[in-house]
Structure formats: C-alpha cells, structure tokens
Amino acid sequence: MPSHNLAHIQIGNLDVLGYSVAGEETVVAMPQLDVCFDIGKAPDQVIPINHVLLTHGHMDHAAGIAYYLSHRQFCGLSPGTVLAPPNTLSPIRQILNAWSKLDGSRIKSNLVAVGPGEEYPVKPNLFVRVFPTKHTVGAVGFSVLERRKKLREEYQGLTGPQLVELKRQGIEIDRPLEIPLVSYLGDTQYVDFSQLDYISNSRLLIAECTFYEEEHAGRAEAGRHMHIEELGPLLERMNNEFVLLTHLTQRTSLSDARRMLKEKLPSSVYSKVLLLMEHLPKGRRKKGVCKPKSSEVQ
C-alpha cells in the first residue's frame, strides 16, 4: 500500500506524480522519464525511480534522501543516483553515514555533483541539463531533453540506398536535434527563464508559485519565492504547452489560488495552467500539518 497520497496528472503519454505544499513537502516524479524532482519525504511510489534531481537542501525538498536510498537497497534495487548542487553533497554524506550507523549497514548511493550548464544522461537519448536558480546558495533547476537525429534537408529526397552510400562514404547525413520535454524550476525567486530556449520551449514547465495575495509580496521576496505578480508576465513570454504550479503556501487555499490565477493571467496563459494539488485523489486532500506563524516566512 502506498505510504502517501500523491496527485496524479497525465500529460500526453507522461504521468506526473507529486505532492507540494510550501514548508511541508515537495516531490514531483515522472516515471516514464525515470526522474524525480526533489524527494520530499520519499513516498513509496518514487522508490523505483532511478534518478533524484535535487534542487537544494531544504528539508521539505530533501528529507527523504536517506530513506529513498536505504529502501532501494532493502528492495534489492541498484543504488539510486542523486544529482545535487556540489555544496549539498558533504552534508548528505554525513546524513547517510549517521543513518548507516543507526541502521547497522552501509547505505549505498551514487551522489553526483552538478552545476549550471552541466548535463547528465538518464536514458538512451534522454539527458538532464542543469541551470541556475535564485533561492539558496547553489540552488539549481533541471530540464529533461530528448536527443534525436534528423535527416539534413539536402538529403531528404534521396532513396534508402543513396543514403546508405553517403554514410559509407563517411558523409554526415543527420543533424542533432534536441527536444525539451520538461523543465523544473524548483524553489526560486523571479528569474527571466524565457532567456533559456530549452526552458521556454519545454512542453511542460513545472514552476513554483508560492504566494498569491498582494500582502504576501514581501514574504515572497524575503523567502526568495515566486509571487503571482511575477509569474504572470514570465509565463506570457514562454512557449510551454502546459504549466504545472507547485509549492502553494498554506496561507492560501487552492480555490483562492485558482481564482486569482484566473483574474491575473491572460486567458491564453490561464488555459495552460494546472495546480498540482488539485489532482490529489478525491476526498484525500489534506490540510497542512501546521499553519505558519504570522512572523514566519515560507
């Protein structure tokens, strides 16, 4: 039985499983791509996924790392691969060492330090590209792209045997083609991500929008999070087919967030927008474990 109720959305031939409430937990998994963006508290449904893409080390995004790795070992799976900013790896190793001592056996892992501009293969013809965000020191986001080859225009009218002959002669008849599938911003204050083509043109953009009320603009700035007033103009410049919003503050209800999105966004943008937590199983949408104090910043 799953340890956790997760939202489930199908976008084309891809499933998105996740849970995201600011300050409580954020985990977003895409099983067909074999990636999990952040790990939250490591719900059982994400344990079989081989790659965790960790944006930063805050506990609501990273608390489940040790359980994820340990439970894979318990289930007889290969060590999970965790891609994470370089400044997070030493503390993660310390956590794993401590849990290994408590557990009585070493927790195996494949920890990979990644920074902006770096790439990492996750499947044949599928790779992750890392980009910088603005949240904690070293925080990053991730794009998953497909790499294909396309026949060059000048050879498109040729027959199969003719193409084979050109290849025999060592002529490069294909050109590389990158198809951006999904980009995950993680926690971040406003950045003009439209400047990066592979983010702007990702079929699916997974973006945080933590704060919605006007009086919460200061909280967004202090916590380095996105406010709806910043999100709207950004999305207008993007070319994404779908936009999935995460990390809603516990101070705002889903219904109020949906209403404000409709008020603030142009209809052409609003029609693309999904709220992750609206897709929890019916009757199982839970309230946050606590309501933040008025002095706290999520």
matplotlib code that plots the C-alpha trace (Angstrom):
import matplotlib.pyplot as plt

x = [0.0, 1.4, 2.7, 1.4, -1.4, 0.1, -1.5, -1.6, -1.8, -1.4, 0.1, 0.2, 1.9, 3.7, 2.5, 3.3, 3.0, 3.6, 2.9, 3.9, 3.0, 5.4, 7.3, 5.8, 6.9, 7.8, 8.3, 7.4, 8.1, 7.9, 8.2, 8.4, 11.4, 12.9, 13.4, 12.1, 12.4, 13.3, 12.4, 10.2, 9.7, 10.4, 6.9, 6.9, 5.7, 9.0, 11.4, 11.7, 12.7, 16.5, 17.3, 16.6, 17.2, 17.7, 17.4, 18.6, 18.9, 15.9, 14.3, 10.8, 12.6, 15.4, 14.4, 13.7, 17.1, 18.4, 15.1, 15.0, 18.5, 18.1, 14.7, 16.0, 18.7, 16.2, 14.2, 17.2, 17.4, 20.6, 21.8, 19.8, 21.5, 21.1, 22.1, 22.6, 24.4, 28.0, 27.6, 24.9, 26.9, 29.1, 26.1, 24.2, 27.1, 27.1, 23.4, 23.9, 26.9, 24.8, 21.9, 24.2, 25.5, 21.9, 20.8, 23.7, 24.6, 26.1, 23.6, 24.9, 24.4, 25.6, 25.9, 26.7, 27.6, 26.1, 26.2, 24.7, 25.4, 26.3, 24.5, 23.9, 22.4, 19.4, 18.3, 19.4, 18.8, 17.5, 19.5, 19.3, 20.6, 21.2, 20.5, 20.9, 18.0, 17.8, 16.8, 19.5, 23.2, 23.9, 20.3, 19.6, 16.8, 16.6, 15.5, 15.0, 15.6, 15.5, 18.3, 17.4, 18.9, 17.1, 18.0, 19.6, 17.3, 19.6, 19.3, 15.6, 14.7, 17.2, 16.3, 17.4, 20.3, 21.5, 21.6, 23.4, 26.1, 26.6, 27.0, 29.5, 31.5, 31.6, 29.2, 27.2, 23.6, 21.9, 21.9, 21.4, 18.1, 17.2, 13.6, 13.0, 10.4, 10.1, 11.7, 11.5, 12.4, 12.3, 12.1, 13.2, 12.5, 11.8, 14.3, 13.6, 13.8, 12.4, 16.0, 16.9, 15.3, 15.2, 13.2, 10.9, 10.2, 9.8, 6.5, 5.8, 7.1, 6.9, 7.2, 6.7, 4.1, 4.1, 2.4, -0.8, -2.2, -0.9, 0.1, 2.4, 4.7, 7.2, 7.2, 7.9, 10.9, 12.2, 12.0, 13.2, 10.0, 7.7, 4.7, 1.8, 2.5, 5.9, 4.8, 2.2, 4.5, 7.0, 4.6, 3.4, 6.9, 7.2, 6.1, 5.2, 2.2, 1.5, 2.4, 2.2, 2.3, 3.7, 4.7, 1.5, 1.7, -0.6, -1.9, -3.8, -6.5, -6.4, -9.7, -8.4, -5.2, -7.3, -9.5, -6.5, -4.8, -7.9, -8.0, -4.4, -3.4, -4.4, -6.9, -4.3, -1.9, -4.5, -5.8, -2.3, -2.1, -2.5, -2.3, -0.6, -2.5, -5.9, -5.2, -4.9, -7.3, -10.8, -11.6, -8.0, -6.7, -5.3, -4.6, -1.0, 0.4, 0.6, -0.3, 2.7, 3.0, 2.5, 6.2, 7.5, 8.4, 7.8]
y = [0.0, 3.5, 5.4, 8.6, 10.1, 11.7, 13.9, 12.2, 14.1, 12.6, 15.0, 13.3, 10.0, 11.1, 10.7, 13.2, 12.1, 14.5, 16.4, 20.0, 22.3, 25.1, 24.3, 20.8, 18.7, 18.8, 15.8, 15.6, 12.3, 11.4, 7.6, 7.3, 9.7, 7.9, 11.1, 12.5, 16.2, 16.7, 13.8, 15.3, 12.6, 9.8, 8.4, 4.7, 5.4, 7.1, 4.5, 2.6, 5.7, 5.7, 9.4, 12.0, 15.6, 17.6, 21.4, 22.4, 21.1, 22.4, 19.7, 19.8, 19.0, 16.7, 15.0, 11.6, 11.1, 8.5, 6.6, 6.6, 5.1, 2.7, 1.4, 0.8, -1.3, -3.2, -3.9, -5.3, -2.3, -0.7, 2.3, 5.4, 8.3, 11.7, 14.7, 17.7, 21.0, 20.5, 22.3, 19.8, 16.6, 16.7, 17.2, 14.4, 12.1, 12.9, 12.1, 8.8, 7.9, 8.6, 6.6, 3.7, 3.5, 3.6, 1.0, -1.3, -1.4, 1.0, 2.8, 2.6, 5.6, 7.3, 11.0, 13.3, 17.0, 19.0, 22.7, 25.1, 24.2, 20.6, 17.6, 14.0, 11.0, 9.3, 7.1, 6.4, 9.6, 11.3, 13.6, 16.3, 19.8, 21.9, 25.7, 28.2, 29.5, 32.1, 30.5, 29.1, 29.3, 26.9, 26.1, 24.8, 23.7, 20.8, 20.3, 16.9, 16.8, 14.1, 14.0, 12.8, 12.9, 14.4, 13.9, 17.0, 19.0, 18.5, 14.7, 14.4, 13.5, 10.6, 6.9, 4.5, 3.0, 6.5, 7.4, 4.2, 5.1, 8.6, 7.1, 4.5, 7.5, 9.0, 11.8, 13.0, 12.9, 13.7, 16.8, 16.7, 17.7, 18.5, 18.3, 19.8, 17.7, 19.2, 21.9, 22.0, 25.4, 24.2, 27.0, 30.3, 33.9, 35.6, 34.9, 35.6, 31.9, 32.8, 33.7, 30.0, 28.4, 24.9, 26.1, 28.4, 25.7, 22.7, 21.0, 21.0, 23.7, 22.9, 26.1, 27.2, 29.9, 30.1, 33.4, 35.0, 37.7, 41.2, 41.5, 38.4, 40.1, 40.9, 37.3, 36.2, 38.5, 37.6, 33.8, 34.1, 32.6, 33.5, 35.7, 35.6, 39.2, 38.0, 34.6, 36.1, 38.2, 35.4, 32.8, 35.2, 35.2, 31.4, 28.9, 25.9, 23.8, 23.0, 24.8, 22.9, 25.0, 23.8, 25.0, 26.8, 28.5, 27.1, 30.6, 30.4, 27.8, 26.0, 27.6, 31.1, 30.4, 29.2, 32.3, 34.7, 32.9, 33.4, 37.0, 37.7, 35.7, 36.2, 33.5, 32.1, 31.5, 30.5, 27.7, 26.0, 26.2, 23.2, 23.2, 20.1, 19.8, 20.0, 16.5, 14.6, 11.7, 12.9, 13.3, 12.8, 16.4, 17.1, 20.4, 21.3, 19.8, 23.3, 26.8, 29.1, 31.7, 35.3, 36.1, 33.1, 33.2, 30.1]
z = [0.0, -0.9, 2.1, 0.8, -1.3, -4.4, -7.0, -10.4, -13.7, -17.2, -19.8, -23.2, -22.7, -19.5, -15.9, -13.2, -9.6, -6.8, -3.6, -3.0, -0.1, 0.9, 4.1, 4.3, 1.4, -2.3, -4.5, -8.3, -10.1, -13.8, -14.0, -17.8, -17.8, -14.7, -12.8, -9.5, -9.0, -5.3, -3.0, -0.2, 2.4, -0.1, -0.7, -1.7, -5.2, -6.1, -4.7, -8.1, -9.9, -10.5, -10.6, -8.0, -9.2, -6.0, -6.4, -2.9, 0.6, 2.4, 4.5, 2.8, -0.5, 0.7, 4.0, 2.3, 0.7, 3.2, 3.2, -0.6, -0.9, 2.0, 0.9, -2.7, -1.1, 1.0, -2.1, -4.0, -6.4, -7.6, -5.7, -6.6, -8.4, -6.8, -8.8, -6.5, -6.1, -5.0, -1.7, -0.6, -1.1, 2.0, 4.4, 2.5, 3.0, 6.7, 7.0, 5.1, 7.4, 10.5, 9.3, 8.2, 11.8, 13.2, 10.7, 11.1, 7.4, 4.9, 2.7, -0.9, -3.1, -6.3, -5.4, -8.4, -8.0, -10.8, -11.5, -14.1, -17.7, -16.9, -18.4, -17.2, -19.2, -17.6, -20.5, -24.1, -26.0, -22.8, -20.6, -17.9, -18.2, -15.1, -14.8, -12.0, -9.9, -7.1, -3.8, -1.5, -2.3, -5.2, -5.9, -9.4, -11.7, -14.2, -17.7, -19.3, -23.0, -25.7, -28.2, -31.7, -35.2, -38.1, -41.8, -43.2, -45.6, -48.6, -48.4, -47.7, -51.3, -51.6, -51.6, -48.9, -50.9, -51.8, -48.1, -47.3, -49.9, -48.4, -45.0, -46.4, -47.7, -44.3, -45.0, -42.1, -43.3, -40.0, -37.8, -34.0, -32.6, -29.0, -27.8, -24.4, -22.6, -19.1, -17.0, -13.3, -11.6, -8.0, -5.4, -6.9, -6.9, -10.2, -13.0, -16.6, -17.6, -21.1, -22.0, -22.0, -25.1, -23.7, -20.7, -22.7, -25.2, -22.8, -23.4, -19.6, -17.3, -13.6, -11.6, -8.1, -7.3, -3.6, -2.9, -4.4, -2.1, -2.6, 1.1, 0.6, -1.9, 0.9, 2.0, -1.5, -1.7, 1.8, 1.2, -2.5, -3.8, -6.7, -6.4, -8.9, -10.0, -11.2, -12.6, -15.0, -17.1, -17.2, -18.5, -21.2, -22.6, -22.5, -25.2, -22.9, -23.8, -20.1, -16.9, -13.6, -10.5, -7.2, -3.7, -2.7, 0.7, 3.5, 3.9, 0.6, -0.3, -3.6, -4.6, -3.8, -5.8, -8.8, -8.6, -8.5, -11.4, -13.5, -12.5, -13.1, -16.2, -19.8, -20.9, -23.4, -20.5, -17.9, -20.1, -19.9, -16.1, -13.8, -10.0, -8.8, -5.5, -7.3, -8.5, -5.3, -5.0, -4.3, -0.7, 0.3, 0.0, 3.4, 5.2, 6.1, 9.3, 10.8, 10.0, 9.8, 12.5, 11.2, 11.8, 9.7, 6.1, 4.0]

ax = plt.figure().add_subplot(projection="3d")
ax.plot(x, y, z, "-o")
ax.set_aspect("equal")
plt.show()
